[in-house]
Amino acid sequence: MPLVRRSILGAAAALALALCGSGPAAAADPSEIRLDWATYNPLSLLLKERGYVEDALKAKGIKVRWVQSLGSNKALEFLNAGAIDIGSTAGAAALVARINGNPIKAVYAFSRPEWTALVTRKDTGITKPADLKGKRVAVTRGTDPHIFLIRALQGAGLTEKDAKLVLLQHPDGRTALDRGDVDAWAGLDPMMAAAEIENNDVLFFRDAAANTWGVLDVREAFAKENPDLVKVVIAAYERVRTEALKDPAALKAALVAATKLPEPVVARQLERTDLSQPAIGKTQADAIRAAGLALQQAGVIAADVDVAKAVDGLIDPAFNP
C-alpha cells in the first residue's frame, strides 16, 4: 500500500475513533474491567457472587463487567476481540490460540482439574479410543476436550479424520449424546458429571495427566498498560480460593446456583478439581508443552512452530500471588 494512502487511512481511523468515542479507555484511568465467569472455573462464580473485585475498584470508579464463557474457545474469542480483559481457559487451548496470533498471557492457575474425558452411553459398545473410528463424536473445537480427544485418537493410531467430528458447544454435546445423535462426546465438567450421574453415561477413557491446567489469560496489551488491575483481580481470586479451601460447601453452593445442577453432580466435579496450586510457572509450562508437542505430532500445530518458545511466551509468572 502506498505510503500516502497508509497515512490517510491511519488519520481517518484515528479521527473516527475520536468522533465516536469507541477507542480504548486511557490506560491510566480505565472506566471498566471486563472479566469472564465460567462453570468450568468454579472460583469465578464465587468471585462474581462476593464482589471482591468490585469492592477493590470502587474507590477508583472502575466498574466490573462479567461475561459468561461457555468454553475455552469462547473465552479466547472474547479476548482476541477485546470483549474481555481476563478470561478462563485451559492451558493447551491458550497455547494454540497464542500460536495462532491471539496476544495473551497466562498469569494464574485457577485449578488443576480432571475436567475432560471421553464419554459414551452405556449401550454403544465403545470402550476405548480405537473404537471411535468411523463414529460420530461431539466436540467443541479449540478447547481442552478437543485437544484431549486428538491426543486420545493419536494414542490409538488414529487422527481426527478417522472419526466424524460433530462441532457443538459443550452443553449441546451432552444433549446430542443423550439423544443418540452422536456416539461419543469429548466431555467437560460439570456437564460431564451430570451425564455420568443422571444418565449413567460412561467415561470410557480418562487420563488426568492429559488435562491441562485451568489458567487465567489476560490480553497482553491490557497487562502491560494496567498491571495493577491484573494484580487486583489475582488478589481477589486468591481471597476466594483461600475461602473455598476452608469452606468447600460455599463453593459447591455457588456452582449449584450457577448451573442449576443437583448437588451430587457438582460434588463430582469438585472431586476432580484441585485448587491448591495457583502460582503459574514450570509445572503448568511442562503440561502445556507436552500437549503442544502432541498436537504438533498430530499435525494440528505446524511443524515449523517452536512449541517450547511459544509456551515460554505464554506463561507469565510476574503476577504470581
Secondary structure, DSSP 8 states (H G I E B T S, - for coil): --HHHHHHHHHHHHHHHHHHT-S---TTS-SEEEEEEBTTBHHHHHHHHHTHHHHHHGGGT-EEEEEE-SSHHHHHHHHHHTS-SEEEEEHHHHHHHHHTT--EEEEEEEEEE----EEE-TTS---SGGGGTT-EEEE-TTSHHHHHHHHHHHHTT--GGGSEEEE--HHHHHHHHHHTSSSEEE--TTHHHHHHHHS--EEEE--GGGS--EEEEEEHHHHHH-HHHHHHHHHHHHHHHHHHHH-HHHHHHHHHHHH---HHHHHHHHHTEE-S----SHHHHHHHHHHHHHHHHTTSS-TT--HHHHHHHHB-GGG--
